Structure formats: structure tokens, C-alpha cells
Amino acid sequence: MAEDKNLQKKLAKFAEEIMNIARSECSTIEEETQSDLETQRAGLKAAADAEAAKYFEAELREIDGQSRAAAFSEKDRLRKELFSIREKYMSNVFAQAAERLSEFTAGSDYAAFLNAKAAEAAAQGDFAGGTLYLRQEDLSYADALTKALPGCTAAASPEIHLGGLIAVSADGRTRLDLSLDAALEGQKQWFFSNSKLDITL
């Protein structure tokens, strides 16, 4: 009987030791599992954050690209609109200038103007034997004008629409454009440079 009791005590103690070991192992396993779970959660969160950041950056790039495209399109539209307005304004200004020049060439002072231009041509070059170009309707002034440019032959020029004259030397090397057309074109260039109507956006 005494031996049985001793054996039971040993078995009970052995069972208790096994339970203690089991509890310790379970505790260790739980801790490791918890640690693994935390690591996995952290990894998943980091991956999700990285993915979200990539998505956010991609969205920002797309929005930025769309904004830039919209801004460029609007800028281009405004430039075209302003260019159209400027062209209409310029056309109106120089249409009025051409109209005034037309009135001038129909007036009594035009003959004196042509004579002055012929004298200017004679002072600037040797046009003897050359050609004096005029508008078709200005050929009536040819005799008076060729007196200022002896030896010149008067001829009509399709280049001259507003008035004035073009003197060309006999060898064709010297060409002096004193037409009102050239003067008006020069004013256009001056106007472009000095009117402050440049379109820069």
C-alpha cells in the first residue's frame, strides 16, 4: 500500500511537471504567435500604405497632367482670340490709313508730292536710262516727273496700288521704292514693334 501511495505521488508530481512544461510551451507559442501576428500586421500595413502612396502619387500626376493640359489649352485659346482681335484692330487701323492716302492722292497736293519724290530719287542715285514706275492712273504725271529724272522712261507698275513711285536704274541694280505702299508697309512694321500689342501669355 505504501508503495502504491508513493507511486501515485510520483505520478502526480510527474503529471504536474508535464503540465508546467505544457503551460510554459503554450505561453511561449502564444507569445511567438502574437509577435508573428504583429509583424504580419505591420508588414501588411506598410504594404497597404506604400500601395496607397503609389496610388495617391499616380492620381496626383494624372490630375497635374490634366490641369497642365487644360491650362495649355486655355492659354492657346486666349492667344488665338487675342491674335484675332489684334488682327482686326490692325486691319481697321491700316484700312483707315489707306483710305486717307487714297483721299490724298485724289487731292490737289498729290502732284507736288510726286514731283518731290522724283527729285528725291534723282538726288539719291543715277537713274538715267532707267525706269520710273507709277500707278496706271498716275501716268498722266509722267512728263513732269521724267524731267526730274532725265532719260527715265515711265511705266505702269502692278506693285503700286496707293501711289508714289519706284525708280529703277538702267542696269536694274539700284531700286528706290518711294511708293506710298512701301511707306504704309514700313508703318505697319513700326506699329508692330512699338504699339505694345505683342501677344505673350
C-alpha positions in Angstrom: 0.0 0.0 0.0 2.8 2.4 0.9 4.4 1.6 -2.4 1.2 2.4 -4.2 0.9 5.7 -2.5 4.5 6.6 -3.3 3.9 5.7 -6.9 0.7 7.8 -7.1 2.6 10.8 -5.6 5.4 10.3 -8.2 2.8 10.1 -11.0 1.0 13.2 -9.7 4.3 15.1 -9.5 5.3 13.9 -12.9 1.9 14.9 -14.3 2.3 18.4 -12.6 5.7 18.7 -14.2 4.3 17.9 -17.6 1.5 20.4 -17.1 4.0 23.1 -16.1 6.1 22.3 -19.2 3.0 22.4 -21.3 1.8 25.7 -19.8 5.3 27.2 -20.5 5.3 25.9 -24.0 1.8 27.2 -24.6 2.8 30.6 -23.2 5.9 30.7 -25.5 3.9 29.6 -28.5 1.2 32.3 -27.8 3.9 35.0 -27.4 5.6 33.9 -30.6 2.2 33.7 -32.4 1.3 37.2 -31.1 4.7 38.5 -32.3 4.3 36.9 -35.7 0.8 38.4 -36.0 2.1 41.9 -35.0 4.9 41.5 -37.6 2.4 40.4 -40.3 0.0 43.3 -39.4 2.9 45.8 -39.6 4.0 44.3 -42.9 0.5 44.4 -44.3 0.0 47.9 -43.1 3.3 49.0 -44.6 2.4 47.4 -47.9 -1.0 48.9 -47.9 0.5 52.3 -47.0 3.0 52.0 -49.8 0.3 51.0 -52.3 -1.9 53.8 -51.2 1.0 56.3 -51.5 1.7 55.0 -55.1 -2.0 55.3 -56.0 -2.1 58.8 -54.5 1.0 59.9 -56.4 -0.4 58.4 -59.6 -3.6 60.3 -59.0 -1.8 63.5 -58.3 0.3 63.0 -61.5 -2.8 62.4 -63.5 -4.6 65.5 -62.0 -1.5 67.6 -62.6 -1.2 66.4 -66.1 -4.9 67.1 -66.8 -4.5 70.6 -65.2 -1.5 71.4 -67.3 -3.2 70.2 -70.4 -6.3 72.3 -69.5 -4.2 75.3 -68.8 -2.2 75.0 -72.0 -5.5 74.6 -74.0 -7.0 77.7 -72.3 -3.7 79.6 -72.9 -3.7 78.6 -76.6 -7.4 79.6 -76.9 -6.7 83.0 -75.4 -3.7 83.6 -77.6 -5.7 82.8 -80.7 -8.5 85.0 -79.5 -6.2 87.9 -78.8 -4.4 87.4 -82.1 -7.7 87.6 -83.9 -8.6 90.8 -82.0 -5.2 92.3 -82.8 -5.5 91.4 -86.5 -9.0 93.0 -86.7 -7.7 96.1 -84.9 -4.6 96.3 -87.2 -6.7 95.8 -90.3 -9.1 98.6 -89.2 -6.2 101.0 -88.4 -4.5 100.4 -91.8 -7.7 100.3 -93.8 -8.3 103.8 -92.5 -4.8 104.8 -93.3 -5.1 103.5 -96.8 -8.4 105.4 -97.2 -6.8 108.6 -96.1 -3.9 108.0 -98.6 -6.4 107.4 -101.3 -8.1 110.8 -100.5 -4.6 112.4 -100.5 -3.8 111.0 -104.0 -7.1 112.4 -105.3 -6.3 115.8 -103.9 -4.5 118.8 -105.3 -1.3 118.3 -103.3 -0.5 114.9 -104.8 1.2 116.2 -107.9 3.6 118.2 -105.8 4.2 115.1 -103.7 5.2 113.1 -106.8 7.5 115.8 -108.0 9.2 115.9 -104.6 9.7 112.1 -104.7 11.1 112.3 -108.2 13.6 114.9 -107.0 14.4 112.8 -104.0 15.1 109.8 -106.4 17.4 112.0 -108.6 19.3 113.1 -105.5 19.9 109.5 -104.3 21.0 107.7 -107.4 21.7 107.7 -111.1 18.6 106.6 -112.8 19.4 107.9 -116.3 18.2 105.4 -118.8 16.2 103.6 -116.1 12.5 103.2 -115.5 10.2 105.3 -113.4 7.3 103.1 -112.2 3.9 104.7 -111.4 0.3 103.6 -110.9 -1.6 103.3 -114.1 -3.7 106.3 -113.2 -0.6 108.4 -112.4 1.0 108.1 -115.8 -0.6 111.5 -116.6 2.2 112.9 -114.4 4.9 111.1 -116.3 6.2 114.0 -118.4 6.7 116.3 -115.4 8.3 113.5 -113.4 10.8 112.4 -116.0 12.1 116.0 -116.2 13.4 115.5 -112.7 14.9 112.1 -113.8 16.2 112.8 -117.3 16.4 109.8 -119.5 14.0 107.7 -117.5 11.0 106.0 -119.1 7.7 106.0 -117.2 5.8 102.7 -117.0 2.8 101.4 -115.0 3.6 99.0 -112.1 1.2 96.5 -110.6 3.2 96.7 -107.4 1.9 100.3 -106.7 -1.7 100.5 -105.5 -1.8 103.5 -103.3 0.5 105.9 -105.1 4.1 107.3 -105.2 6.8 105.9 -107.4 9.6 103.4 -107.8 12.8 104.3 -109.6 15.0 101.5 -111.1 18.4 102.1 -112.7 19.2 101.1 -116.3 21.2 98.0 -115.1 18.5 97.1 -112.6 21.0 97.1 -109.7 19.5 100.1 -108.0 15.9 100.2 -106.9 14.5 103.0 -104.9 10.9 102.4 -103.6 9.2 105.7 -102.8 5.7 104.4 -103.2 3.0 105.0 -100.6 2.6 101.2 -100.4 6.1 100.8 -99.2 5.7 103.7 -96.7 2.5 102.1 -95.3 4.2 98.7 -95.0 7.0 100.4 -93.1 4.5 102.0 -90.8 3.0 98.5 -90.2 6.4 97.2 -89.1 6.9 100.2 -86.9 3.4 99.7 -85.4 4.1 96.1 -84.7 7.3 97.0 -82.9 6.1 100.0 -80.9 2.3 99.5 -80.4 2.9 97.2 -77.4 0.4 94.8 -78.9 2.7 91.8 -78.6 0.8 88.7 -77.5 2.8 86.9 -74.8 1.0 84.6 -72.3 
